[in-house]
Amino acid sequence: MEISALNFPHTTSVVSRKQFDDHVTLYQGYVTMTNETDKTLATQPEYETASPTGGHFRGWKKTETYAIDGVILHELYFQNLGSQTTAPGPKMQGIFGKYYGGFDKWKDDFTATAKSARGWVILAYEQRTATCRNVLMDLHDEGQILSMYPLIILDMYEHAYFLDYGTDKATYISRFLSNLPWDVIEKRAVLL
Ligand SMILES: [Fe+2]
């Protein structure tokens, strides 16, 4: 079944409209690629040449996870790209306190993780170890833990901020953190 891109109007104060709209266009490309991948694998899989070395089937299977993760990660990111400066809700305050010793300590770890990432940083609850972690992902499909549940997602690819911030990624990270829409995050945390 084909998927459709979600609509994301520019409402954030973290990045400019031009930066944001270009990023949404890139996201729409992942939606298109997901549909193209699904169609190709359904109609012309070419099973007989499947190989771990490379080739048609392996290439599309690798594209499948990369494209779908590209869709999901960007949607979660755009949804938590805010313009509010309210404080974390009680659920998230509890999470920061329990797993990091407070909001400021979590922010220090999240910021360091973001500065170290080539792709994504995600605050996630991880079920096997029953803890919250700031997870570093260098690619859409590299670095995640299978049983993690995402709470806060930041895109650290240069295409996310370079137009507005250049090499000053510290300011981008700081503005992202000070504009988080805590009502959105609190709803994500409702299951924890
Ligand atoms: Fe991105």
Boltz pocket constraint, residues with backbone or C-beta under 6 A from the ligand:
constraints:
  - pocket:
      binder: B
      contacts: [[A, 23], [A, 26], [A, 74], [A, 155], [A, 157], [A, 159], [A, 160]]
      max_distance: 6.0
